[in-house]
Amino acid sequence: MISSDVIRGYNDTMILYMLLDGESYGYEISKNIRRLSEEKYVMKETTLYSAFTRLEKNGYISSFHKDGESGKRRTYYRITEEGLAYYQEKCSEWQITQEVVNKFIKEP
């Protein structure tokens, strides 16, 4: 399992990635992050919803309500054009971060 301290700066990137192909709701996003990370990272619910608030406040996502398959009303999220630009910026930042950190990693 990955420490949340290590990955904290990229929670937004992961959420935006999950929205690249279309709208989704919190539980589904959380479940897909867990699945895609092969259970190595589980985003806490409080972390997820804090990120939604921050991303929406910054104009990177928008939210709307609709009824789910079970009839339960859910809040759905979609990425905005600003969010797509931010996602691309964070991906570039990650490449540089990897380059720098890899300079200090060696096999024992």
C-alpha distance (Angstrom), angle and dihedral (degrees) to the residues before:
residue distance angle dihedral
M1 . . .
I2 3.81 . .
S3 3.79 118.7 .
S4 3.80 111.6 -112.4
D5 3.84 88.1 -134.2
V6 3.80 90.7 63.1
I7 3.78 96.2 50.4
R8 3.82 102.0 30.9
G9 3.81 95.0 106.5
Y10 3.80 91.0 58.0
N11 3.81 101.9 48.5
D12 3.80 89.7 99.3
T13 3.80 90.4 50.5
M14 3.80 91.4 52.9
I15 3.80 92.4 48.8
L16 3.80 92.4 48.0
Y17 3.81 89.5 48.6
M18 3.80 88.9 55.6
L19 3.80 89.5 54.4
L20 3.82 97.0 48.3
D21 3.81 92.4 92.3
G22 3.79 96.5 42.7
E23 3.76 148.0 -58.3
S24 3.78 122.7 -37.7
Y25 3.80 142.3 165.7
G26 3.80 131.8 -118.2
Y27 3.78 102.5 -96.0
E28 3.79 92.6 45.8
I29 3.82 91.6 49.4
S30 3.81 91.3 48.7
K31 3.80 92.0 47.8
N32 3.81 91.9 49.2
I33 3.82 92.9 49.1
R34 3.79 88.9 52.7
R35 3.81 91.8 47.1
L36 3.81 95.5 45.3
S37 3.82 91.6 48.3
E38 3.81 88.4 50.8
E39 3.83 89.7 -119.9
K40 3.82 91.1 -57.9
Y41 3.80 92.1 115.9
V42 3.78 128.2 35.5
M43 3.78 115.6 -175.7
K44 3.79 110.7 -143.4
E45 3.79 116.3 -124.4
T46 3.81 92.5 -119.1
T47 3.82 90.0 51.7
L48 3.79 91.5 49.0
Y49 3.80 96.1 49.8
S50 3.81 93.0 42.6
A51 3.81 87.2 54.3
F52 3.82 91.3 49.4
T53 3.81 89.7 53.3
R54 3.82 92.7 47.8
L55 3.81 94.1 44.5
E56 3.79 92.3 49.0
K57 3.81 92.9 45.9
N58 3.83 88.8 53.1
G59 3.80 92.1 48.9
Y60 3.81 94.8 -113.8
I61 3.80 95.2 119.6
S62 3.78 136.5 18.8
S63 3.77 126.9 -148.9
F64 3.77 134.4 -147.9
H65 3.79 137.6 167.8
K66 3.75 128.3 -115.8
D67 3.75 137.8 154.1
G68 3.78 116.2 -91.1
E69 3.79 125.4 -138.0
S70 3.80 91.3 -87.4
G71 3.81 90.8 51.1
K72 3.80 92.3 -105.7
R73 3.80 113.1 135.7
R74 3.80 111.5 -118.2
T75 3.77 136.6 -174.7
Y76 3.79 109.8 -120.3
Y77 3.78 126.5 -164.1
R78 3.79 133.1 -152.4
I79 3.79 131.3 -173.9
T80 3.82 118.8 -111.7
E81 3.81 128.6 -146.4
E82 3.81 87.9 -100.4
G83 3.79 88.5 51.0
L84 3.78 91.7 52.4
A85 3.81 90.7 51.8
Y86 3.82 90.3 47.8
Y87 3.81 90.4 49.0
Q88 3.81 90.9 52.8
E89 3.81 90.3 48.1
K90 3.82 91.2 51.6
C91 3.82 90.8 49.0
S92 3.80 90.2 54.6
E93 3.79 90.3 46.8
W94 3.81 89.5 51.9
Q95 3.81 91.7 54.8
I96 3.80 90.4 54.9
T97 3.81 91.6 44.2
Q98 3.80 90.4 53.7
E99 3.80 91.7 49.3
V100 3.79 92.0 52.2
V101 3.81 97.2 43.8
N102 3.81 92.4 44.9
K103 3.81 88.3 60.9
F104 3.80 87.3 66.3
I105 3.80 99.0 43.3
K106 3.76 121.1 88.2
E107 3.74 134.4 162.3
P108 3.82 113.5 -106.8
